[in-house]
Amino acid sequence: MGIKNSELILNTDASIYHLNLKEENIADIIITVGDQDRVAKVTSFFDEVIFETQKREFKTQTGFYKGKKMTVISTGIGVDNIDIVLNELDALVNINFETRKPKKQLKKLKFVRIGTSGSIQKEIDVDQFVISSAGLGFDGLIHFYKHQNIIEEEASSQLIKHLDLSPNIGQPYFIKADQELLNHFNDSSNSRINTGFTGTNIGFYGPQGRVLRIPLSHPDFIDRLAKFEYKNEKLTNLEMETSAIYGLAKLLGHQALSINAIIANRATGNFSKRPKETIMELIEFSLNHLAKI
């Protein structure tokens, strides 16, 4: 018996439900961005765009950059959308929609997130780039799946002890980036490149230590995060997607890397005076490295 219609939902044209895509519409290299308007910014560098569609916040364009076929898709903000995007993209290439069963030969996709983020370390200032060597998840998403051997248990345990969070807050977990992609993108000759742990939070305000009108349950949360160190690496920045991308990619047998433009520094209070330019520079950097894979 195949996967039920209620579990694997298809549109009337046999495209996958939320993304409105078919297998032939996507490449093996997939760039994810949060903002749907950033899709066109990425593909503005392309030689040509051969496919485009949009449903809700999920905008997709596929084309070629320096002869390499790539797909760019917007995920919106947050791990809930990542759960949709990665599962549906995997289904496109690894489930037979006619039999509704997984294929015998599974395909491996390469996911690269190009995002924006805030640094929590003074020395990583605005307009620099951070490549996430690991995602630190406060989201809990991965615990809804069987996840043997993908969480870095020692690092997770040390962080839990260091933070001493209330049991009402989800316990954090570490998941490493794909080492092959990390090595490929980690350009030591580029002074703008930093590597470190990226925290994935379930909100932008309270969960990232911002106070507007509601007091925080853990007012020293960001300070504690900034002081954490594991095997000579620090928690460098905060955003809202990386740990989910890393976790689901590993569970599904894909490769994933997250690269962020730092447009704010929480430690100094600085915000970039040229965020749009910095993002475009990160896009070009990422595309040039992807073209060499």
VOMAR-18896 format. One record per residue: residue in three letters; z, y, x of N, C-alpha, C in turn. Coordinates in steps of 0.001 Angstrom, whole numbers, plus 500000, padded with zeros to 6 digits. Layout:
<sites>
ALAZYXZYXZYX/...
</sites>
This chain:
<sites>
MET500000498792500841500000500000500000500000501245500867/GLY499153502201500554499070503421501331500125504436500930/ILE500118505566501616501062506636501336500778507214499947/LYS501809507387499154501661507831497772501049509226497681/ASN500380509472496558499744510770496327500745511922496364/SER501967511641495945502992512684495915503539513010497303/GLU503294512128498285503810512322499638502743512910500561/LEU501522512432500444500388512981501186499468513626500155/ILE499613514945500006498927515653498923497615516232499434/LEU496547515953498708495230516464499070494704517377497973/ASN493893518342498370493217519198497404492019518458496813/THR491394519044495811490272518377495132489084518140496055/ASP488994518932497131487898518729498093488299517805499238/ALA489446517128499093489964516163500073490517516833501332/SER490762518132501274491430518808502390492941518666502222/ILE493671518805503336495129518665503292495725519839502518/TYR496782519606501772497261520477500710497532521920501129/HIS498473522142502067498863523515502389497865524227503291/LEU497298523507504242496451524148505252495001524287504819/ASN494610523521503789493236523601503281492217523222504367/LEU492563522189505162491739521768506291491326520311506167/LYS490184519995506796489739518624507002489717518356508500/GLU489647517078508873489717516726510283488629517423511099/GLU487422517518510544486315518096511298486456519601511510/ASN487447520205510852487626521655510971488460522069512182/ILE489116521115512846490056521487513910489669520875515248/ALA490151521518516314489953521038517682491181520255518132/ASP491072519653519313492214518935519876493211519886520526/ILE492765521105520830493655522147521345493949523103520199/ILE495228523249519878495624524072518738496617525142519184/ILE496257526385518963497121527523519264497806527940517970/THR499129528001517995499851528477516816500379529882517073/VAL500265530713516057500823532065516083501589532253514780/GLY502539533158514769503277533389513538502508534239512549/ASP502038535374513033501392536390512208499934536019511933/GLN499556535987510669498169535644510322497170536646510889/ASP497589537908511065496695538902511651496448538645513140/ARG497341537874513778497171537587515199496104536527515447/VAL495724535773514415494663534781514577493386535455515056/ALA493003536529514396491784537250514767491911537900516139/LYS493134538286516518493333538852517859493047537805518928/VAL493462536567518668493188535489519623491690535196519671/THR491087535040518509489671534651518485488733535798518839/SER489273537012518967488435538120519439487961537875520872/PHE488651537008521588488250536631522942487229535487522943/PHE487052534813521809486203533624521743484727533988521952/ASP483969533004522431482513533139522512481905533116521116/GLU482463532250520263482015532169518873483087531501518022/VAL483098531849516743483966531200515746483064530406514816/ILE483357529111514653482478528245513868483081527838512523/PHE484374528138512341485015527763511068486177528707510805/GLU486370529009509503487484529869509116487919529543507697/THR489223529520507489489759529351506140491159529932506092/GLN491664530176504887493032530638504722493573530185503378/LYS494828529738503386495561529436502169497002529870502395/ARG497491530733501535498804531331501712498859532005503088/GLU499966531776503839500093532404505157499396531630506259/PHE498781530506505902498164529634506897496677529977507065/LYS496404530805508058495030531184508361494558530407509581/THR493344529848509503492811529021510587491424529492510993/GLN491199529567512300489866529789512845489658528816514002/THR488478528220514043488107527305515126486852527824515804/GLY486831527745517114485665528216517856485728527781519302/PHE485006528525520154484904528161521564485286529340522450/TYR486071529030523481486411530001524515486038529400525866/LYS485101530030526552484604529524527841484204528054527746/GLY483566527716526625483056526368526425484069525366525924/LYS485339525759525794486389524854525340486661525090523852/LYS486593524037523055486833524160521617488330524275521342/MET488694525271520544490098525514520218490237525926518755/THR491389525633518200491739526067516850492951526984516931/VAL492917528072516174494054528992516083494532528991514640/ILE495846528811514445496384528756513083497681529547513013/SER497841530313511956499087531046511751500062530172510969/THR501316530192511412502332529348510776503268530135509878/GLY503226531471509971504286532224509331505543532117510180/ILE506659532551509629507915532587510382508814531429509983/GLY509383530746510982510444529792510714510079528334510833/VAL511120527507510986510925526078511215510441525345509973/ASP510703525873508791510228525204507576508708525172507547/ASN508072526269507963506617526293508022506079525413509144/ILE506813525333510254506403524441511341506388522996510863/ASP507336522624510032507383521270509477506101520966508705/ILE505621521933507955504371521766507200503179521680508148/VAL503079522649509053501877522762509888501694521557510804/LEU502753521151511508502582520040512448502361518716511740/ASN503075518490510649502860517242509918501458517161509323/GLU500958518267508789499635518224508161498517518162509198/LEU498674518840510340497663518732511379497620517314511949/ASP498794516716512126498824515322512587498174514397511569/ALA498452514631510294497863513785509248496340513855509280/LEU495800515030509572494346515187509607493698514246510612/VAL494332514063511760493705513272512824494220511841512896/ASN495375511567512307495987510255512506496245509448511239/ILE495815509960510087495916509195508839494531509120508206/ASN494162507939507788492898507737507071493129508138505615/PHE492462509197505160492714509713503820492162508798502723/GLU491253507904503063490728506978502063491690505815501831/THR492170505212502924493126504101502785494554504617502637/ARG494774505886503018496093506522503003497067505768503909/LYS496541505301505028497359504600506018497102505204507402/PRO498112505127508302497897505612509671496760504863510352/LYS496005505581511173494903504962511903495455504075513027/LYS494669503079513416495090502197514502495039502920515844/GLN494028503775516023493917504562517249494384505989516957/LEU495491506378517560496080507684517281495582508722518286/LYS495366509926517800494880511021518637496046511910519063/LYS495972512400520297496991513298520829496437514725520828/LEU497155515627520176496786517037520137497611517825521145/LYS497070518960521572497799519880522438498124521133521636/PHE499415521419521469499864522607520746500407523637521733/VAL499921524859521636500463525950522435500815527094521496/ARG502080527434521463502528528562520639502439529839521452/ILE501777530848520915501756532181521507502558533080520578/GLY503758533461521015504635534197520120505249535430520755/THR506093536086519991506882537218520480508349536847520405/SER509142537488521243510533537078521331511372538188521928/GLY512696538027521803513642538937522422514409538237523525/SER514501538870524687515254538312525812516753538585525618/ILE517583537657526120519033537901526111519566538004527540/GLN518649538047528514519024538209529921518508539563530425/LYS519377540350531067519004541692531536517795541661532454/GLU517712540630533303516658540601534320515287540243533761/ILE515232539740532525513937539454531892513654540599530927/ASP512981541610531430512812542837530666511596542748529744/VAL511421543766528952510301543814528011508976543784528773/ASP507965543262528092506596543146528596506416542020529619/GLN507440541190529795507297539983530590506997538800529664/PHE506679537652530262506383536443529499507444535381529801/VAL507791534596528802508688533453528988507994532182528531/ILE507932531204529438507455529870529098508686529017528844/SER508746528392527690509952527672527275509990526268527864/SER510877526075528842511028524745529431511707523778528463/ALA512449524343527518513075523536526465513334524424525262/GLY513345523808524099513717524505522872515129524119522495/LEU515936525112522178517321524898521759517393525182520269/GLY517524524150519462517442524306518019518785524452517328/PHE518895525495516524520038525663515630519618525403514185/ASP518416524840514004517802524757512687518123523473511923/GLY518421522391512624518748521131511954517557520324511491/LEU516336520859511616515156520172511085514999518765511637/ILE515152518620512945514851517346513584515778516230513109/HIS516955516593512587517908515577512152517522514931510826/PHE516484515439510177515973514792508969515002513661509314/TYR514710513487510593513812512429511060514558511518512030/LYS514126510271512131514638509395513184514119509930514513/HIS515017510202515443514594510919516635515181510331517919/GLN515048509064518101515560508430519305514866508958520560/ASN515675509272521565515197509554522926514374510827523081/ILE514466511768522164513754513027522386514714514195522618/ILE515972514031522252516963515089522448517649514891523800/GLU517806515994524524518537515970525791520029516024525480/GLU520640514841525426522003514729524922523027515431525803/GLU522878515318527118523856515927528021523842517445527891/ALA522646518041527902522535519490527762523068519946526408/SER522738519183525362523204519533524016524724519509523946/SER525329518477524501526789518344524469527476519472525225/GLN526926519825526382527525520910527169527442522242526431/LEU526317522483525754526179523734525018527130523781523826/ILE527233522687523104528140522630521953529564522956522384/LYS529977522379523507531321522638524033531464524089524460/HIS530417524621525093530456526004525588530553527013524443/LEU529794526783523365529751527746522262530966527660521356/ASP531509526446521186532674526243520316532443526843518930/LEU531332526429518309530963526972517005531755526336515875/SER531806527045514770532389526485513551531587525262513117/PRO532255524227512589531522523040512105530592523349510941/ASN530754524522510337529862524918509243528471525298509742/ILE528351525566511049527061525918511644526451524681512274/GLY525159524477512056524489523294512578524631523175514085/GLN524900521961514555525084521742515976523753521836516715/PRO523706522605517803522442522807518517521983521568519267/TYR520687521507519537520115520390520282519009520897521187/PHE518826520226522329517786520559523298516641519568523209/ILE515408520077523224514225519228523360513313519865524404/LYS512915519082525385512105519606526487510662519843526068/ALA510024520774526773508589520999526636507833519821527225/ASP506563519715526900505719518725527551505565519119529016/GLN505914518215529911505945518548531333504564518862531891/GLU503540518154531433502183518400531918501722519814531574/LEU501940520229530333501559521585529931502419522626530643/LEU503692522338530798504589523272531484504120523509532912/ASN503776522446533610503296522583534988501980523355535042/HIS501126523119534058499805523759534043499913525272533859/PHE500849525714533032500957527138532706501910527901533626/ASN502790527199534320503820527873535114503228528383536422/ASP502745529604536393502044530227537513503031531040538350/SER503472530473539464504487531128540296503965532413540948/SER502643532557541024502064533757541644502059534963540696/ASN502344534706539420502342535764538413503768536268538216/SER504033537516538592505394538063538555505917538268537136/ARG505030538196536150505465538404534762505981537117534128/ILE505762535988534780506110534697534203507551534324534510/ASN508288533947533477509642533417533603509700532097532844/THR510561531203533270510803529979532498512286529907532157/GLY512576529258531051513967529101530644514054528466529279/PHE515279528330528805515515527727527499515321528777526407/THR514624528388525349514376529282524219515185528839523015/GLY516010529721522495516792529413521311515977529621520050/THR516030528630519156515338528718517873516374528866516769/ASN516364530020516135517366530333515115516766530248513717/ILE517622530102512717517144529941511344517077531260510585/GLY517288532353511283517158533670510678516990534712511760/PHE516667535923511358516401537005512312517632537884512529/TYR518476538006511535519606538915511633520878538183512059/GLY521693537737511126522945537072511489522795535929512482/PRO521853534992512264521714533874513198521304534281514605/GLN520776535514514772520457536012516110521430537112516546/GLY522575537169515867523635538082516291523431539528515926/ARG522504539822514997522284541208514585523217541557513417/VAL523748542753513456524652543215512398524049544445511732/LEU523846544373510431523473545557509658524664545938508771/ARG524855545203507664526006545495506795526948544321506624/ILE526528543114507048527377541934506869527999541548508211/PRO529335541471508287529981541049509537529593539615509905/LEU529633539313511193529263537990511682530480537084511799/SER530261535797511572531339534817511730531640534557513204/HIS530603534732514063530772534528515503530194535759516234/PRO530944536864516284530401538107516838530042538025518321/ASP530593537057519047530278536925520473529229535852520738/PHE528509535443519714527550534336519807526486534583520883/ILE525848535760520885524782536048521841525336536122523259/ASP526512536723523417527120536795524744527395535407525296/ARG527857534521524451528122533138524893526822532429525268/LEU525787532635524451524498532029524765523977532506526115/ALA524090533798526368523563534377527604524271533835528835/LYS525513533414528680526292532910529826526086531418530073/PHE525428530735529151525251529290529316524198528990530378/GLU524480527983531196523543527560532235523595526042532366/TYR522433525448532509522361523983532673521312523670533731/LYS521733523012534798520846522651535910520045523858536406/ASN520766524949536614520216526183537192519217526900536283/GLU519182526567535016518340527299534067519218527923532987/LYS518811529109532550519561529832531534518822529848530204/LEU519565530200529162518951530455527867518403531874527921/THR517089531986527889516442533259528199516106534113526989/ASN515763533482525868515228534279524747515461533576523422/LEU515309534347522341515526533829520990514293534068520129/GLU513956533086519290512884533220518308513145532213517196/MET512111531783516464512395531019515251511501529789515036/GLU510811529305516091509909528164515886509925527075516966/THR510265527406518202509975526533519340510589525138519248/SER511869525032518931512515523706518929511861522772517922/ALA511418523310516782510764522479515768509406521999516260/ILE508670522880516937507370522485517487507553521387518527/TYR508512521574519433508749520582520477509202519246519887/GLY510109519307518934510638518073518351509598517282517589/LEU508874517941516690507878517229515894506712516754516754/ALA506319517553517738505229517133518628505607515848519361/LYS506823515782519869507258514572520581507323513385519628/LEU507856513569518439507963512464517480506588511943517057/LEU505608512822516992504267512452516544503333512079517690/GLY503826512179518938503022511769520081502055512812520589/HIS502354514103520346501497515184520814502166515928521977/GLN501452516874522551501980517718523620502199519123523064/ALA503252519795523556503534521131523029504159522011524091/LEU503784523299524033504364524316524899504447525618524114/SER505524526354524351505729527646523696505772528738524754/ILE504977529788524540504914530919525470505165532189524666/ASN506063533021525148506459534210524396506272535494525181/ALA505788536508524501505797537865525031507152538483524696/ILE507832538982525695509136539611525466508915541067525060/ILE509222541364523818509023542731523335510340543462523084/ALA511462542725523227512776543353523102513723542704524096/ASN514679543497524589515726542959525445517061543236524786/ARG517695542177524301518941542327523551520085542776524452/ALA520020542433525741521102542780526661521107544261526990/THR519935544867527088519839546287527442519569547190526243/GLY519128546594525136518784547379523956517392547963523994/ASN516594547575524980515230548115525116514254547424524174/PHE513264548175523724512149547618522964510862548114523626/SER509874547242523708508634547561524390507970548814523817/LYS507429549647524687506649550807524262505176550451524075/ARG504814549211524436503417548782524327503346547312523875/PRO503994546985522766504037545573522340502669544975522050/LYS501764545753521457500442545216521115499661544841522366/GLU499746545709523387499041545433524636499627544203525327/THR500955544087525317501603542940525954501188541637525291/ILE501126541643523963500716540438523235499275540065523577/MET498399541057523631497005540771523975496881540225525394/GLU497690540722526305497681540216527681498174538771527737/LEU499184538447526926499651537059526870498586536150526277/ILE497889536618525262496816535832524656495750535496525689/GLU495319536505526447494273536272527452494755535320528543/PHE495999535507528983496593534599529974496578533159529453/SER496999532969528212497086531628527632495715530994527471/LEU494753531766526996493407531243526797492777530813528128/ASN492971531612529151492395531281530448492976529986531006/HIS494254529752530782494860528499531236494410527324530371/LEU494291527540529078493816526460528205492371526063528526/ALA491566527036528912490169526742529226490024525843530446/LYS491088525775531254491037524965532473491632523569532293/ILE492073523265531097492639521931530833491517520892530806/
</sites>
